[in-house]
């Protein structure tokens, strides 16, 4: 007989587009129920709750914390509101899954991580590409020493929405235009996808970032670099140089001008005993390896089978139930935000290399 799972009641804070993914993922799990949503936009909240059969509806988070019986929360608010919506949940002792980035500023992200650790709650950040099977397998192989000591890596996140119509027309759609405008809250490709590819590379390498230098570029896209209310000044591409705590060095790049690549992540990582190639392209992941004397002598690459992995939502609930570790935590989110903040500063300082500080932890 199967053991009855501990029931978990979830609150979803912010009911925009991404909240649908959270609601559907939790609805598929035994013993998990989404009991309420929070959003100051009454019509958006009602439509979301009606669609997903959610009974509780609150205009403010304070009302939900006071009136609703829930164990955990998914924070799916805009990036700039993550701090304001997460800190009250931590203070209330609720487990929290927060969308990436943890915050738009390292100081806030570090405070969130420290508070969550001190509160003893399950705290996780939704780095969705941790769900890529080839990445998880590569990380396991590297941790087991199969490529030896990591020496060098090359990682890229390639999108094509500034050159291909399959994404829609960015020139006329606010959902894309805001991503090109710093006045509308965008930090460009660096802020949008940088967190994913930095995590992708350094998680596989099994080592924290140590220092970073970066160059960003804003390319001319419209007359006077403006469309309507949108000034097109957010970076379109970046090239980052990084060294890790284990001594490895590498490059991390991203661009929205990568024609032929809808939403593709790549990692090539090499040690003193072999190398791995991790590909996530068109929604499918692949892992190739050059390991062992014969393969290295012949310069041959072989395909590696990668078992399916649990989603972030499944791992969050498992951590609450004490069945699995909480990973990635807010501490990781703060570390990644520091990388992005320093990368932005590096560009302003002529691509100077800047060193990370240790992420604050509660004493």
Buried (B, 14 or more C-beta within 10 A) or exposed (E): EEEEBEEBBBBBBBBEEBBBBBBEBBBEBEEBBBBBBBBEEEEBBBEBBEEBEBEBBBEEBEBBBEEBEBBBBBBBBEBEBBBEBBBBBBEBEBBBBBBBBBBBBBBBBBBBBBBBBEBEBBBBBBBBBBBBBBBBBBBEBBEEEBBBEBBBBBBBBBBBBBBBEEBEEBBEEEEBBBBBBBEBBBBBBBBBBBBBBBBBBBBBBBBBBBBBBBBBBBEEBBEEBEBEEBBBBBBBBBBBBBBBBEEBBBBBBBBBBBEEBBBBBBBBBBBEBBBBBBBBBEEEBBBBBBBEEEBEEEEEBEEBEBEEBBBBBBBBBBBBBEEBEBBBBBBBBBBBBBBBBBBBEBBEEEBEBBEBEEBBEEE
